[in-house]
Amino acid sequence: MKTVFSPRHRGHADQLELVAGAIVPGYELTSRAEYVFARIKAVGLGTILGPEPHDLMTAARIHRQDYLDFLPTIWDRWIAEGRDGTALPFTWPTRGLRGDVPPEFIDGLLGYYSFDAGCGIVEGSWDAIKSSHDVALTAAGLVKDGERAAFALCRPPGHHAGAGFMGGYCYINNAAVAAQWFRDNGAKRVSILDVDYHHGNGTQEIFYSRADVQVINLHADPMQEYPYFLGHANERGAGEGEGYNLNYPMRFGTDWARWSQSLEDACGKLVTYNPDVVVVSLGVDTFEKDPISKFKLKTEDFPKIGERIAQLNLPTLFVMEGGYAVAEIGVNAVSVLTGFEGA
């Protein structure tokens, strides 16, 4: 399996975030991608390629143009106000406030275009965000050109980013952009299978009213876990998209026996949909030792995920999402890929 990876992700480093009432160093570390990259080389997974440059035309099909225009300007706007450190929002247009008028000032704009304070911006962030987008589209091109599967080693991740907002360490929704690119390049139907611990709320929001992209999420129950305000089982799509959004919320402590039942049911629904290609939002924060997650999957469970996805016998693009137990992330993420390859 070929991997696409960009060292430009390293520019997004030392950012801070607000979590559990404290400003702390971001959990979304540069070392996450480096551990996965090292493991790919160690096991000889396959050729590693750099990304080709892509414009944002496909991204603009799923993201609002004003949002895409704002992202590259954040750091310059921040330092123009005499700030330093990490650009973070502190106010949001919640219920009863105006969410339809973007403010002029950077503090207001950061809140307008986000849903949490997990997306810190530093000087090198935009270049890393853009390179992550390019990684996803380059890997998608490999699959369209005939590869059985490819791995987009994206950083920053993407599945929490919606049409007009960032959050959860995500800025551009790499998996959603790839799915749209497949549609624009001949695929009649695309399935996105999100196996990250956290619900891919951005992906759901983007495709919720569409029938041409099926979105399936296996994740922690939003009654207990971030992002809290999306991901319930009764969210099944709207309008033309009704029935094409499927959520499998699971409670704290979920182990392989319970999680794999959801995967099996999800794969059955995916087969019924009969897509031309599958995009897997690959998060490995379901791991029992993940520092910000509460599922109980073990290292030996991750190859089984790849094996089951391989049984779908469909062209498959894996897109890296979450996973924060840095010492194990490489082994666990690559085990999904080797499980797929060996099936």
VOMAR-432167 format. One record per residue (C-alpha): residue number from 1; residue in one letter; x, y, z. Coordinates in pm, 1 decimal, m for minus. Layout:
# VOMAR-432167
atom n:NUM; res:a; X:X; Y:Y; Z:Z
...
//
This chain:
# VOMAR-432167
atom n:1; res:m; X:0.0; Y:0.0; Z:0.0
atom n:2; res:k; X:133.1; Y:341.0; Z:m96.5
atom n:3; res:t; X:140.5; Y:620.6; Z:162.4
atom n:4; res:v; X:131.4; Y:994.7; Z:100.5
atom n:5; res:f; X:298.6; Y:1209.5; Z:366.2
atom n:6; res:s; X:420.4; Y:1567.8; Z:397.5
atom n:7; res:p; X:688.4; Y:1686.0; Z:641.6
atom n:8; res:r; X:522.9; Y:2029.8; Z:624.0
atom n:9; res:h; X:288.4; Y:1915.4; Z:902.2
atom n:10; res:r; X:575.0; Y:1998.8; Z:1140.5
atom n:11; res:g; X:498.5; Y:2368.7; Z:1104.9
atom n:12; res:h; X:185.5; Y:2317.6; Z:1313.0
atom n:13; res:a; X:367.5; Y:2273.0; Z:1643.4
atom n:14; res:d; X:363.1; Y:2384.7; Z:2006.5
atom n:15; res:q; X:5.3; Y:2511.6; Z:1975.9
atom n:16; res:l; X:m204.7; Y:2543.6; Z:2291.2
atom n:17; res:e; X:m566.0; Y:2441.6; Z:2349.2
atom n:18; res:l; X:m839.4; Y:2489.4; Z:2607.0
atom n:19; res:v; X:m953.9; Y:2162.7; Z:2762.3
atom n:20; res:a; X:m1109.5; Y:2074.5; Z:3098.1
atom n:21; res:g; X:m1085.0; Y:2432.4; Z:3219.5
atom n:22; res:a; X:m716.1; Y:2482.1; Z:3145.1
atom n:23; res:i; X:m494.5; Y:2615.5; Z:2867.7
atom n:24; res:v; X:m258.9; Y:2324.7; Z:2798.7
atom n:25; res:p; X:m14.2; Y:2209.3; Z:2530.2
atom n:26; res:g; X:m211.1; Y:2059.0; Z:2242.3
atom n:27; res:y; X:m259.0; Y:1683.1; Z:2242.1
atom n:28; res:e; X:m239.5; Y:1689.9; Z:1862.0
atom n:29; res:l; X:139.9; Y:1661.0; Z:1849.0
atom n:30; res:t; X:382.0; Y:1654.5; Z:1557.3
atom n:31; res:s; X:513.7; Y:1324.5; Z:1694.2
atom n:32; res:r; X:179.6; Y:1159.2; Z:1612.4
atom n:33; res:a; X:249.3; Y:1163.8; Z:1241.0
atom n:34; res:e; X:618.3; Y:1091.5; Z:1287.0
atom n:35; res:y; X:550.0; Y:771.0; Z:1481.4
atom n:36; res:v; X:313.5; Y:648.9; Z:1211.2
atom n:37; res:f; X:563.1; Y:742.9; Z:940.0
atom n:38; res:a; X:843.9; Y:555.2; Z:1119.2
atom n:39; res:r; X:626.1; Y:247.2; Z:1161.7
atom n:40; res:i; X:535.7; Y:243.9; Z:791.9
atom n:41; res:k; X:905.3; Y:235.1; Z:707.6
atom n:42; res:a; X:980.3; Y:m24.1; Z:974.8
atom n:43; res:v; X:725.8; Y:m276.3; Z:845.6
atom n:44; res:g; X:789.4; Y:m200.4; Z:478.1
atom n:45; res:l; X:425.9; Y:m118.4; Z:407.4
atom n:46; res:g; X:507.9; Y:24.0; Z:65.5
atom n:47; res:t; X:620.4; Y:330.4; Z:m125.9
atom n:48; res:i; X:600.4; Y:666.2; Z:53.3
atom n:49; res:l; X:521.7; Y:964.6; Z:m168.5
atom n:50; res:g; X:505.4; Y:1336.9; Z:m114.7
atom n:51; res:p; X:184.3; Y:1523.5; Z:m196.1
atom n:52; res:e; X:116.4; Y:1697.5; Z:m523.5
atom n:53; res:p; X:m8.4; Y:2056.8; Z:m490.4
atom n:54; res:h; X:m384.5; Y:2099.8; Z:m529.1
atom n:55; res:d; X:m601.1; Y:2407.9; Z:m540.8
atom n:56; res:l; X:m896.1; Y:2448.7; Z:m304.9
atom n:57; res:m; X:m1166.3; Y:2411.0; Z:m569.8
atom n:58; res:t; X:m1284.2; Y:2073.9; Z:m438.3
atom n:59; res:a; X:m1265.2; Y:2195.8; Z:m78.9
atom n:60; res:a; X:m1487.9; Y:2487.1; Z:m179.4
atom n:61; res:r; X:m1753.9; Y:2235.3; Z:m290.0
atom n:62; res:i; X:m1798.1; Y:2122.8; Z:71.0
atom n:63; res:h; X:m1663.1; Y:2416.1; Z:276.0
atom n:64; res:r; X:m1795.7; Y:2772.3; Z:265.5
atom n:65; res:q; X:m1574.2; Y:3002.2; Z:62.0
atom n:66; res:d; X:m1562.1; Y:3266.8; Z:335.6
atom n:67; res:y; X:m1433.6; Y:3004.8; Z:579.7
atom n:68; res:l; X:m1161.9; Y:2890.3; Z:338.4
atom n:69; res:d; X:m1067.3; Y:3252.6; Z:278.2
atom n:70; res:f; X:m1037.1; Y:3314.2; Z:652.6
atom n:71; res:l; X:m809.8; Y:3021.8; Z:744.0
atom n:72; res:p; X:m489.8; Y:3146.4; Z:573.5
atom n:73; res:t; X:m529.2; Y:3492.9; Z:727.9
atom n:74; res:i; X:m562.4; Y:3399.3; Z:1094.7
atom n:75; res:w; X:m198.8; Y:3424.0; Z:1199.8
atom n:76; res:d; X:m136.4; Y:3755.2; Z:1027.4
atom n:77; res:r; X:m452.6; Y:3903.6; Z:1178.2
atom n:78; res:w; X:m348.1; Y:3774.5; Z:1521.1
atom n:79; res:i; X:1.0; Y:3923.3; Z:1520.2
atom n:80; res:a; X:m129.1; Y:4246.6; Z:1367.4
atom n:81; res:e; X:m304.9; Y:4302.3; Z:1701.3
atom n:82; res:g; X:24.6; Y:4269.0; Z:1887.2
atom n:83; res:r; X:m50.4; Y:3914.2; Z:2001.9
atom n:84; res:d; X:189.5; Y:3624.0; Z:2026.7
atom n:85; res:g; X:161.5; Y:3258.6; Z:2124.7
atom n:86; res:t; X:m140.9; Y:3064.2; Z:2000.7
atom n:87; res:a; X:m444.8; Y:3221.8; Z:1836.4
atom n:88; res:l; X:m750.0; Y:3085.5; Z:2020.6
atom n:89; res:p; X:m1116.8; Y:3191.1; Z:2036.9
atom n:90; res:f; X:m1292.4; Y:3269.8; Z:2363.2
atom n:91; res:t; X:m1646.3; Y:3360.6; Z:2257.5
atom n:92; res:w; X:m1899.2; Y:3183.7; Z:2033.9
atom n:93; res:p; X:m2240.7; Y:3271.1; Z:1878.8
atom n:94; res:t; X:m2451.1; Y:3025.1; Z:2078.7
atom n:95; res:r; X:m2833.0; Y:3000.5; Z:2081.9
atom n:96; res:g; X:m3003.2; Y:3338.4; Z:2088.8
atom n:97; res:l; X:m2702.8; Y:3525.0; Z:1946.3
atom n:98; res:r; X:m2638.9; Y:3633.0; Z:1587.5
atom n:99; res:g; X:m2455.2; Y:3360.2; Z:1400.6
atom n:100; res:d; X:m2516.9; Y:3508.2; Z:1058.1
atom n:101; res:v; X:m2294.8; Y:3818.8; Z:1075.3
atom n:102; res:p; X:m1916.2; Y:3765.3; Z:1085.5
atom n:103; res:p; X:m1743.7; Y:4024.4; Z:1306.9
atom n:104; res:e; X:m1452.9; Y:4229.5; Z:1176.9
atom n:105; res:f; X:m1213.4; Y:4170.1; Z:1467.3
atom n:106; res:i; X:m999.2; Y:3856.7; Z:1492.6
atom n:107; res:d; X:m1130.6; Y:3748.9; Z:1835.5
atom n:108; res:g; X:m1485.5; Y:3751.7; Z:1708.0
atom n:109; res:l; X:m1393.2; Y:3581.5; Z:1382.0
atom n:110; res:l; X:m1216.2; Y:3297.9; Z:1563.3
atom n:111; res:g; X:m1535.7; Y:3227.5; Z:1755.6
atom n:112; res:y; X:m1756.8; Y:3270.0; Z:1449.6
atom n:113; res:y; X:m1561.5; Y:3007.0; Z:1256.2
atom n:114; res:s; X:m1514.7; Y:2748.2; Z:1534.4
atom n:115; res:f; X:m1708.9; Y:2540.7; Z:1783.7
atom n:116; res:d; X:m1436.9; Y:2491.1; Z:2046.6
atom n:117; res:a; X:m1092.2; Y:2615.8; Z:2149.2
atom n:118; res:g; X:m905.2; Y:2307.8; Z:2030.0
atom n:119; res:c; X:m789.1; Y:2456.1; Z:1701.1
atom n:120; res:g; X:m499.3; Y:2674.6; Z:1800.9
atom n:121; res:i; X:m321.8; Y:2858.3; Z:1521.3
atom n:122; res:v; X:51.5; Y:2926.7; Z:1516.6
atom n:123; res:e; X:273.7; Y:3068.8; Z:1243.3
atom n:124; res:g; X:312.4; Y:2743.5; Z:1049.8
atom n:125; res:s; X:m42.1; Y:2616.0; Z:1090.9
atom n:126; res:w; X:m189.5; Y:2716.4; Z:755.2
atom n:127; res:d; X:94.7; Y:2558.6; Z:556.2
atom n:128; res:a; X:44.6; Y:2234.7; Z:750.8
atom n:129; res:i; X:m332.5; Y:2247.4; Z:699.7
atom n:130; res:k; X:m291.5; Y:2297.4; Z:326.4
atom n:131; res:s; X:m33.5; Y:2019.1; Z:300.8
atom n:132; res:s; X:m270.3; Y:1781.7; Z:484.1
atom n:133; res:h; X:m541.3; Y:1864.2; Z:230.0
atom n:134; res:d; X:m293.6; Y:1796.9; Z:m52.9
atom n:135; res:v; X:m194.4; Y:1464.3; Z:103.6
atom n:136; res:a; X:m557.0; Y:1347.9; Z:102.4
atom n:137; res:l; X:m619.9; Y:1443.3; Z:m260.2
atom n:138; res:t; X:m292.1; Y:1294.1; Z:m380.5
atom n:139; res:a; X:m374.9; Y:963.9; Z:m212.3
atom n:140; res:a; X:m727.6; Y:976.6; Z:m356.1
atom n:141; res:g; X:m569.8; Y:1006.4; Z:m699.8
atom n:142; res:l; X:m373.6; Y:687.1; Z:m642.3
atom n:143; res:v; X:m694.2; Y:496.7; Z:m568.8
atom n:144; res:k; X:m872.2; Y:640.1; Z:m872.2
atom n:145; res:d; X:m576.0; Y:541.2; Z:m1087.3
atom n:146; res:g; X:m610.3; Y:177.4; Z:m987.6
atom n:147; res:e; X:m447.9; Y:119.8; Z:m649.9
atom n:148; res:r; X:m655.2; Y:m116.4; Z:m436.5
atom n:149; res:a; X:m592.2; Y:112.6; Z:m139.2
atom n:150; res:a; X:m379.7; Y:407.4; Z:m32.2
atom n:151; res:f; X:m302.3; Y:578.9; Z:297.1
atom n:152; res:a; X:m320.7; Y:955.3; Z:341.3
atom n:153; res:l; X:m107.4; Y:1026.5; Z:647.7
atom n:154; res:c; X:m279.5; Y:1356.8; Z:716.3
atom n:155; res:r; X:m189.0; Y:1597.4; Z:992.1
atom n:156; res:p; X:m374.8; Y:1802.3; Z:1107.1
atom n:157; res:p; X:m674.6; Y:1566.7; Z:1097.3
atom n:158; res:g; X:m1007.7; Y:1672.6; Z:951.9
atom n:159; res:h; X:m1329.1; Y:1497.2; Z:1051.4
atom n:160; res:h; X:m1449.0; Y:1755.7; Z:1307.1
atom n:161; res:a; X:m1428.7; Y:2041.1; Z:1053.4
atom n:162; res:g; X:m1767.5; Y:2133.7; Z:908.6
atom n:163; res:a; X:m1874.6; Y:2339.0; Z:613.1
atom n:164; res:g; X:m1797.0; Y:2666.0; Z:790.4
atom n:165; res:f; X:m1620.7; Y:2580.7; Z:1115.0
atom n:166; res:m; X:m1309.3; Y:2430.7; Z:1270.0
atom n:167; res:g; X:m1282.9; Y:2235.3; Z:1593.1
atom n:168; res:g; X:m1134.5; Y:1926.1; Z:1751.9
atom n:169; res:y; X:m788.5; Y:1988.2; Z:1598.2
atom n:170; res:c; X:m949.9; Y:1990.7; Z:1250.5
atom n:171; res:y; X:m953.2; Y:2275.8; Z:995.5
atom n:172; res:i; X:m1019.1; Y:2131.7; Z:648.0
atom n:173; res:n; X:m1213.8; Y:1806.2; Z:638.5
atom n:174; res:n; X:m965.8; Y:1591.9; Z:446.5
atom n:175; res:a; X:m1188.2; Y:1282.1; Z:422.1
atom n:176; res:a; X:m1485.5; Y:1486.9; Z:305.4
atom n:177; res:v; X:m1275.9; Y:1666.7; Z:43.9
atom n:178; res:a; X:m1151.6; Y:1329.9; Z:m82.8
atom n:179; res:a; X:m1507.2; Y:1194.5; Z:m98.2
atom n:180; res:q; X:m1619.6; Y:1497.9; Z:m297.4
atom n:181; res:w; X:m1318.9; Y:1459.3; Z:m528.5
atom n:182; res:f; X:m1416.0; Y:1097.8; Z:m598.8
atom n:183; res:r; X:m1770.0; Y:1213.0; Z:m680.9
atom n:184; res:d; X:m1640.3; Y:1484.2; Z:m911.7
atom n:185; res:n; X:m1418.9; Y:1230.0; Z:m1086.6
atom n:186; res:g; X:m1670.8; Y:962.1; Z:m1172.7
atom n:187; res:a; X:m1779.4; Y:783.9; Z:m854.3
atom n:188; res:k; X:m2159.7; Y:763.3; Z:m836.4
atom n:189; res:r; X:m2162.7; Y:682.9; Z:m465.5
atom n:190; res:v; X:m1900.6; Y:712.0; Z:m190.7
atom n:191; res:s; X:m1911.1; Y:574.1; Z:163.0
atom n:192; res:i; X:m1720.1; Y:734.9; Z:448.6
atom n:193; res:l; X:m1655.8; Y:491.3; Z:733.7
atom n:194; res:d; X:m1534.4; Y:679.0; Z:1041.0
atom n:195; res:v; X:m1379.3; Y:453.1; Z:1307.0
atom n:196; res:d; X:m1235.3; Y:730.4; Z:1524.4
atom n:197; res:y; X:m1331.3; Y:732.6; Z:1894.3
atom n:198; res:h; X:m1487.6; Y:1076.5; Z:1857.3
atom n:199; res:h; X:m1786.6; Y:1136.3; Z:1633.5
atom n:200; res:g; X:m1701.4; Y:1290.3; Z:1297.3
atom n:201; res:n; X:m1947.9; Y:1573.8; Z:1342.6
atom n:202; res:g; X:m1803.6; Y:1782.6; Z:1061.1
atom n:203; res:t; X:m1836.1; Y:1502.7; Z:807.1
atom n:204; res:q; X:m2194.6; Y:1438.8; Z:915.1
atom n:205; res:e; X:m2285.4; Y:1807.9; Z:887.4
atom n:206; res:i; X:m2136.1; Y:1841.0; Z:540.0
atom n:207; res:f; X:m2319.2; Y:1546.1; Z:382.4
atom n:208; res:y; X:m2633.6; Y:1528.9; Z:598.3
atom n:209; res:s; X:m2874.2; Y:1621.2; Z:317.9
atom n:210; res:r; X:m2703.4; Y:1424.4; Z:41.2
atom n:211; res:a; X:m2771.0; Y:1075.8; Z:m89.5
atom n:212; res:d; X:m2452.2; Y:1040.5; Z:m294.9
atom n:213; res:v; X:m2220.2; Y:1015.0; Z:8.5
atom n:214; res:q; X:m2304.7; Y:771.0; Z:285.7
atom n:215; res:v; X:m2156.9; Y:864.8; Z:624.6
atom n:216; res:i; X:m2112.8; Y:596.1; Z:892.1
atom n:217; res:n; X:m1970.2; Y:682.1; Z:1234.6
atom n:218; res:l; X:m1860.7; Y:438.1; Z:1508.7
atom n:219; res:h; X:m1790.2; Y:650.4; Z:1814.8
atom n:220; res:a; X:m1831.6; Y:734.3; Z:2181.1
atom n:221; res:d; X:m2184.0; Y:823.1; Z:2290.3
atom n:222; res:p; X:m2234.4; Y:1202.6; Z:2272.0
atom n:223; res:m; X:m2429.2; Y:1182.7; Z:2598.8
atom n:224; res:q; X:m2090.3; Y:1114.4; Z:2760.7
atom n:225; res:e; X:m1821.5; Y:1236.2; Z:2522.7
atom n:226; res:y; X:m1697.8; Y:1514.1; Z:2295.1
atom n:227; res:p; X:m1823.5; Y:1660.5; Z:2064.1
atom n:228; res:y; X:m2143.0; Y:1615.3; Z:2271.6
atom n:229; res:f; X:m2385.4; Y:1793.9; Z:2039.0
atom n:230; res:l; X:m2398.4; Y:1553.8; Z:1744.7
atom n:231; res:g; X:m2372.5; Y:1178.7; Z:1691.5
atom n:232; res:h; X:m2696.5; Y:1031.1; Z:1826.6
atom n:233; res:a; X:m2840.5; Y:720.0; Z:1666.4
atom n:234; res:n; X:m3156.7; Y:898.1; Z:1552.8
atom n:235; res:e; X:m2958.4; Y:1136.9; Z:1329.9
atom n:236; res:r; X:m3015.8; Y:960.6; Z:998.7
atom n:237; res:g; X:m2992.5; Y:1238.5; Z:741.6
atom n:238; res:a; X:m3240.7; Y:1490.5; Z:607.5
atom n:239; res:g; X:m3423.5; Y:1541.8; Z:279.1
atom n:240; res:e; X:m3251.2; Y:1350.1; Z:1.1
atom n:241; res:g; X:m2995.3; Y:1234.2; Z:257.4
atom n:242; res:e; X:m3243.3; Y:1063.6; Z:488.6
atom n:243; res:g; X:m3121.3; Y:714.2; Z:567.8
atom n:244; res:y; X:m2767.3; Y:777.4; Z:446.2
atom n:245; res:n; X:m2621.0; Y:899.2; Z:776.7
atom n:246; res:l; X:m2565.2; Y:620.3; Z:1028.4
atom n:247; res:n; X:m2436.1; Y:662.1; Z:1383.6
atom n:248; res:y; X:m2322.5; Y:389.1; Z:1622.7
atom n:249; res:p; X:m2276.6; Y:561.6; Z:1961.0
atom n:250; res:m; X:m2116.4; Y:343.1; Z:2228.7
atom n:251; res:r; X:m2068.6; Y:393.7; Z:2600.1
atom n:252; res:f; X:m1748.3; Y:440.1; Z:2798.8
atom n:253; res:g; X:m1560.7; Y:112.4; Z:2845.5
atom n:254; res:t; X:m1661.3; Y:m36.9; Z:2509.4
atom n:255; res:d; X:m1430.5; Y:m328.1; Z:2421.9
atom n:256; res:w; X:m1362.4; Y:m517.9; Z:2100.9
atom n:257; res:a; X:m1656.7; Y:m755.8; Z:2142.9
atom n:258; res:r; X:m1905.6; Y:m467.7; Z:2153.9
atom n:259; res:w; X:m1721.9; Y:m240.6; Z:1909.3
atom n:260; res:s; X:m1681.1; Y:m512.7; Z:1648.1
atom n:261; res:q; X:m2056.7; Y:m577.0; Z:1653.3
atom n:262; res:s; X:m2108.2; Y:m217.8; Z:1545.0
atom n:263; res:l; X:m1840.5; Y:m253.8; Z:1277.7
atom n:264; res:e; X:m2007.5; Y:m566.1; Z:1142.5
atom n:265; res:d; X:m2347.7; Y:m400.7; Z:1122.6
atom n:266; res:a; X:m2195.2; Y:m90.0; Z:965.2
atom n:267; res:c; X:m2020.1; Y:m297.4; Z:699.2
atom n:268; res:g; X:m2350.0; Y:m464.8; Z:616.5
atom n:269; res:k; X:m2515.6; Y:m125.5; Z:567.8
atom n:270; res:l; X:m2221.9; Y:m13.7; Z:354.1
atom n:271; res:v; X:m2251.3; Y:m317.1; Z:127.0
atom n:272; res:t; X:m2622.2; Y:m250.6; Z:81.6
atom n:273; res:y; X:m2544.1; Y:107.2; Z:m23.5
atom n:274; res:n; X:m2301.3; Y:m34.3; Z:m283.8
atom n:275; res:p; X:m2050.7; Y:251.5; Z:m314.3
atom n:276; res:d; X:m1783.0; Y:278.0; Z:m579.3
atom n:277; res:v; X:m1516.4; Y:366.6; Z:m322.1
atom n:278; res:v; X:m1474.7; Y:373.3; Z:56.6
atom n:279; res:v; X:m1303.0; Y:653.4; Z:248.3
atom n:280; res:v; X:m1198.3; Y:538.9; Z:596.7
atom n:281; res:s; X:m1151.7; Y:810.7; Z:857.2
atom n:282; res:l; X:m885.5; Y:620.8; Z:1049.0
atom n:283; res:g; X:m866.5; Y:719.5; Z:1413.1
atom n:284; res:v; X:m697.8; Y:484.8; Z:1659.0
atom n:285; res:d; X:m797.7; Y:666.7; Z:1977.9
atom n:286; res:t; X:m1026.4; Y:371.9; Z:2055.7
atom n:287; res:f; X:m708.9; Y:223.5; Z:2208.7
atom n:288; res:e; X:m730.7; Y:134.2; Z:2578.5
atom n:289; res:k; X:m433.6; Y:356.1; Z:2671.1
atom n:290; res:d; X:m535.3; Y:666.1; Z:2478.4
atom n:291; res:p; X:m502.6; Y:965.5; Z:2714.0
atom n:292; res:i; X:m823.2; Y:1142.5; Z:2609.7
atom n:293; res:s; X:m1049.1; Y:847.0; Z:2526.5
atom n:294; res:k; X:m1237.2; Y:575.9; Z:2715.3
atom n:295; res:f; X:m1273.8; Y:270.7; Z:2494.7
atom n:296; res:k; X:m1086.3; Y:m53.7; Z:2556.9
atom n:297; res:l; X:m957.5; Y:m179.0; Z:2222.6
atom n:298; res:k; X:m619.5; Y:m351.4; Z:2244.3
atom n:299; res:t; X:m328.1; Y:m344.3; Z:2001.4
atom n:300; res:e; X:m417.9; Y:m691.4; Z:1873.4
atom n:301; res:d; X:m763.8; Y:m565.9; Z:1773.3
atom n:302; res:f; X:m649.7; Y:m312.9; Z:1515.1
atom n:303; res:p; X:m544.3; Y:m560.9; Z:1241.9
atom n:304; res:k; X:m895.4; Y:m706.2; Z:1262.8
atom n:305; res:i; X:m1039.0; Y:m367.9; Z:1164.0
atom n:306; res:g; X:m830.3; Y:m368.7; Z:847.2
atom n:307; res:e; X:m919.2; Y:m730.7; Z:773.9
atom n:308; res:r; X:m1292.7; Y:m657.6; Z:795.8
atom n:309; res:i; X:m1267.0; Y:m350.2; Z:574.6
atom n:310; res:a; X:m1071.9; Y:m553.3; Z:318.2
atom n:311; res:q; X:m1362.0; Y:m799.2; Z:300.9
atom n:312; res:l; X:m1572.7; Y:m522.4; Z:148.8
atom n:313; res:n; X:m1358.2; Y:m571.8; Z:m164.0
atom n:314; res:l; X:m1383.4; Y:m207.7; Z:m263.3
atom n:315; res:p; X:m1126.1; Y:57.1; Z:m356.1
atom n:316; res:t; X:m1031.1; Y:212.1; Z:m23.7
atom n:317; res:l; X:m869.3; Y:535.8; Z:87.6
atom n:318; res:f; X:m749.6; Y:549.9; Z:448.3
atom n:319; res:v; X:m727.1; Y:904.3; Z:588.4
atom n:320; res:m; X:m551.0; Y:959.9; Z:921.7
atom n:321; res:e; X:m762.8; Y:1117.5; Z:1194.4
atom n:322; res:g; X:m714.2; Y:1086.7; Z:1573.5
atom n:323; res:g; X:m509.4; Y:882.2; Z:1817.1
atom n:324; res:y; X:m311.6; Y:1040.1; Z:2099.1
atom n:325; res:a; X:m127.1; Y:758.3; Z:2276.3
atom n:326; res:v; X:183.9; Y:863.8; Z:2088.8
atom n:327; res:a; X:406.0; Y:569.0; Z:2176.4
atom n:328; res:e; X:150.9; Y:323.3; Z:2034.0
atom n:329; res:i; X:m13.1; Y:524.1; Z:1757.9
atom n:330; res:g; X:229.0; Y:404.4; Z:1491.3
atom n:331; res:v; X:181.9; Y:37.5; Z:1571.0
atom n:332; res:n; X:m196.1; Y:62.9; Z:1598.7
atom n:333; res:a; X:m255.9; Y:273.6; Z:1286.7
atom n:334; res:v; X:m24.0; Y:70.5; Z:1067.9
atom n:335; res:s; X:m171.3; Y:m253.7; Z:1206.0
atom n:336; res:v; X:m504.5; Y:m155.3; Z:1050.0
atom n:337; res:l; X:m327.2; Y:m112.3; Z:715.8
atom n:338; res:t; X:m127.7; Y:m434.7; Z:736.2
atom n:339; res:g; X:m443.5; Y:m615.9; Z:844.0
atom n:340; res:f; X:m612.0; Y:m484.5; Z:528.9
atom n:341; res:e; X:m314.3; Y:m582.2; Z:312.2
atom n:342; res:g; X:m290.3; Y:m930.5; Z:456.8
atom n:343; res:a; X:m660.3; Y:m1017.0; Z:435.2
//
